Amino acid sequence: MNVKEQLIGVKDYFTPRIITEVNDQYVKIAKIKGQEVPWHNHDNEDELFYIIEGELLMEIDNEAGITMKAGDLFVVPKGVNHRVSSIDECSIMLIETKTTKHTGEVESSITKSIQDQSY
């Protein structure tokens, strides 16, 4: 599969789409634009972010934000409070354990169930 071709089918921002799975992990793609992701964490799961196109601001609780660019990879350790945003459209790949809730225990207007993310 070509990941960039898969991104063509992603129309809505902040709506991850599962493109495949590896063991107990989902591989997801998403487009981000704006600042709609609430501060949240995942108590029991790490979360991998890989930037495909654009720039993403990764904010970690009590630290300065990190601007990630195409080709950058960052792993948010379990239990770490974080949020992401992007001024312009940014395409990302996520690798998450299948039990990872989209916005942790925080419910917001962008929170998606696994069914909403399914391919």
Steps between C-alpha positions, in 0.01 A plus 500: 500500500607857440438714809474826307235345276311387811501861625293607198204321660535692828266797468440611861758643737562330837345175374762224506447217253635151563687385189640171630599317816814330626458257789319700770569839337294711261673707233292813442519807282341838568495860391532775759419868463424740783499450876214266582681216677450529877775435753489127571710195578489125461556329835627169363613562142782680322402688182724543193464805272670514159465814288430423133440856373480843663588608852351394833533669837541232766435634849598301805379607845751728676736518199549734204317391184693311233443585132520177304558500123462243222710194583503564877391229743404542866379251760278631780558269798201358681355727765648820349251785453516634143317668213574577136409780262595638161446841342497354148394151395730229633485130413612251761535130563422361846592162641293414805409194703150384408376596849605866460204737522515788252512780760566286807230541766422853376184522289481788251333590172782330308512173699455201268426139592701215348198427279515860368868447415464162329606438144 
